Amino acid sequence: MFFKRLRKDIAAAKANDPAARSKFEIWLTYAGVHALSWHRFANRLYKMHLKLLARMASQWARFRTGIEIHPAAKIAAGVFIDHGAGVVIGETAEVGEGTVLYQGCTLGGTGKETGKRHPTVGKNCVISAGAKVLGNITVGDYAKVGAGAVVLRDVPPRATVVGVPAHIVKIDGSPLPADLSQDKSDPVLKELCALRERTFMLEEKLDGLLNELAKVKEENNEDI
């Protein structure tokens, strides 16, 4: 079973990384493959109720690879962690087969909740570099999360989400229909625009007052 899953992990790396030259090179040098192998060992210890040993194994893998995966996380075979530095996968997270995780992404929680508190990522998803998927939410099959996005709500299958907080921009590769569009406005930008309009209005009033003052001075000079 271990070697079957390892072969799927290596095949996923070969399929998703154009820089991969051979499966042997992947097995020897890819941190993501190594981290998943260590995770499966730690997960087996965890299921045997050897939780301290499981945590020690996961921390050793973190030290060696820069990838932190809780021993209780459920990760299917055939997942590819590309580069991997800074990837964090929480205790109750689940990741489906064929999903690609890029460096710096997090499948985490949002606080001190108990029970299922980490995301469930479906099959063949893409979680891009620096993305944060937080809480007990679901990312549907074939969904894509853009780089740096912060996902706090469920993502439909085949959707593409970007931004902070993340919003849908495409479904199944097509732009979002107008009747399904979400509010993409930036509250900071809106406030800056309001301040700019206020500044223009005050400048106009000031110009008017200066003109009136100049007229009053002219009239006083004429009277003198």
C-alpha positions in Angstrom: 0.0 0.0 0.0 2.8 2.4 0.9 4.7 1.9 -2.3 1.5 2.1 -4.4 0.8 5.5 -2.9 4.4 6.5 -3.4 4.2 5.6 -7.1 1.0 7.8 -7.4 2.8 10.7 -5.7 5.8 10.4 -8.0 3.5 10.2 -11.1 1.6 13.3 -9.9 4.9 15.2 -9.6 6.0 14.0 -13.1 2.6 15.1 -14.6 2.5 18.5 -13.0 6.1 19.7 -12.9 7.6 20.4 -16.4 11.0 20.6 -14.7 10.9 17.0 -13.6 13.2 14.9 -15.8 12.7 11.4 -14.3 10.8 9.6 -11.6 14.1 8.5 -10.0 15.1 12.2 -9.7 11.7 13.0 -8.2 12.0 10.2 -5.6 15.5 11.4 -4.6 15.1 15.1 -4.5 11.5 16.3 -4.3 10.6 17.6 -0.8 6.9 17.3 -1.5 7.2 13.6 -2.2 9.3 13.1 0.9 6.9 15.0 3.1 4.0 12.9 1.9 5.9 9.7 2.6 6.8 10.8 6.1 3.2 11.9 6.6 1.8 8.5 5.7 4.2 7.0 8.2 3.2 9.5 10.9 -0.5 8.9 10.0 -0.1 5.2 10.6 1.4 5.8 14.0 -1.4 8.2 14.8 -4.0 5.6 14.0 -2.2 3.2 16.2 -2.6 5.7 19.0 1.1 6.4 19.1 0.4 10.1 18.9 3.7 11.4 20.4 5.7 9.3 18.0 3.5 10.5 15.2 4.1 14.1 16.1 7.8 13.5 16.4 7.8 12.0 12.9 5.8 14.9 11.5 8.2 17.5 13.1 11.2 15.6 11.7 9.6 15.8 8.3 9.0 19.5 8.8 12.7 20.0 9.7 13.8 18.1 6.6 11.4 19.5 4.1 9.9 22.8 5.4 6.4 21.3 5.0 4.2 20.8 8.1 1.5 18.2 7.9 -0.4 17.2 11.0 -0.4 13.4 11.4 -4.2 13.2 11.5 -4.7 15.0 8.2 -6.2 12.9 5.4 -4.3 13.2 2.1 -5.1 11.0 -0.8 -2.4 9.3 -3.0 -1.5 11.3 -6.1 -1.3 14.7 -4.4 1.6 17.0 -5.5 3.2 19.6 -3.3 5.3 21.7 -5.6 8.5 23.2 -3.9 6.6 23.1 -0.7 8.4 25.5 1.6 6.0 26.9 4.1 3.1 24.6 3.3 0.9 23.9 6.4 -1.9 21.3 6.5 -4.0 21.2 9.7 -5.3 18.3 11.8 -8.7 17.8 10.3 -7.8 18.9 6.7 -8.6 16.5 3.8 -7.0 16.7 0.4 -8.3 14.8 -2.6 -6.4 12.9 -5.3 -4.7 15.0 -8.1 -4.6 18.2 -6.1 -1.6 20.5 -6.4 -0.4 22.6 -3.5 2.2 25.3 -4.1 4.7 26.8 -1.7 3.4 28.9 1.2 -0.2 27.7 1.1 -2.1 26.9 4.3 -5.0 24.6 5.0 -5.8 25.9 8.4 -8.3 26.8 11.0 -9.8 30.1 12.1 -9.5 30.0 15.9 -10.0 27.6 18.8 -12.9 25.6 17.4 -13.1 21.9 18.1 -14.1 19.0 15.8 -13.8 19.5 12.0 -12.1 22.9 11.8 -10.0 22.6 8.7 -10.9 22.6 5.0 -11.8 19.8 2.7 -10.2 20.1 -0.7 -11.7 18.0 -3.5 -10.0 16.2 -6.3 -7.8 17.8 -9.0 -7.8 21.2 -7.3 -5.0 23.9 -7.4 -4.1 25.8 -4.3 -1.6 28.5 -5.5 1.4 30.0 -3.8 0.6 31.8 -0.5 -3.1 31.0 -0.6 -4.8 30.5 2.8 -7.9 28.3 2.9 -9.3 28.6 6.5 -12.0 26.9 8.5 -14.4 24.0 8.0 -15.1 24.8 4.3 -15.2 22.8 1.1 -13.2 23.5 -2.0 -15.0 21.6 -4.8 -13.4 19.3 -7.4 -11.3 21.0 -10.1 -11.5 24.3 -8.3 -8.6 26.8 -8.4 -7.5 29.2 -5.7 -5.3 32.1 -6.8 -2.0 33.1 -5.4 -2.3 35.0 -2.1 -6.1 34.5 -1.8 -7.8 34.1 1.6 -10.6 31.6 1.3 -13.2 31.7 4.1 -16.3 30.3 2.3 -17.1 27.2 0.3 -15.8 27.2 -3.3 -18.0 25.5 -5.9 -16.6 22.8 -8.2 -14.6 24.0 -11.2 -14.6 27.6 -9.9 -11.6 30.0 -9.8 -11.4 32.3 -6.8 -9.0 35.2 -6.1 -8.6 38.1 -3.7 -8.8 38.9 0.0 -11.3 37.7 0.9 -11.6 35.3 -2.0 -14.4 35.8 -4.6 -15.3 33.8 -7.6 -14.1 35.1 -11.0 -14.7 32.1 -13.2 -16.7 28.9 -13.2 -15.5 26.1 -15.5 -13.1 28.5 -17.2 -15.7 31.0 -18.2 -16.2 34.5 -16.6 -18.8 34.7 -14.0 -22.3 35.5 -15.4 -23.7 38.9 -14.5 -26.5 37.4 -12.5 -24.0 35.5 -10.3 -21.5 38.2 -9.9 -20.3 39.0 -6.4 -19.3 42.3 -4.8 -15.7 42.8 -5.8 -15.3 46.3 -4.5 -12.4 47.3 -2.3 -13.6 49.1 0.8 -10.2 50.9 1.2 -10.4 52.1 -2.4 -14.0 53.3 -1.9 -13.0 55.3 1.2 -10.1 56.9 -0.7 -12.4 57.8 -3.5 -14.8 59.4 -1.1 -12.0 61.4 0.5 -10.8 62.5 -2.9 -14.3 63.8 -3.8 -14.5 65.5 -0.4 -11.1 67.2 -1.1 -12.3 68.4 -4.5 -15.4 69.9 -3.0 -13.5 71.7 -0.2 -11.0 73.1 -2.7 -13.9 74.5 -4.8 -15.4 76.1 -1.8 -12.1 77.6 -0.8 -11.5 79.0 -4.2 -14.9 80.6 -4.1 -14.2 82.2 -0.7 -10.8 83.5 -1.9 -12.5 85.0 -5.0 -15.1 86.7 -2.8 -12.4 88.0 -0.5 -10.5 89.4 -3.4 -13.6 91.2 -4.7 -14.2 92.7 -1.2 -10.7 94.0 -1.1 -11.0 95.5 -4.5 -14.2 97.2 -3.6 -12.7 98.6 -0.4 -9.7 99.9 -2.3 -12.0 101.7 -4.8 -14.0 103.3 -2.0 -10.8 104.6 -0.5 
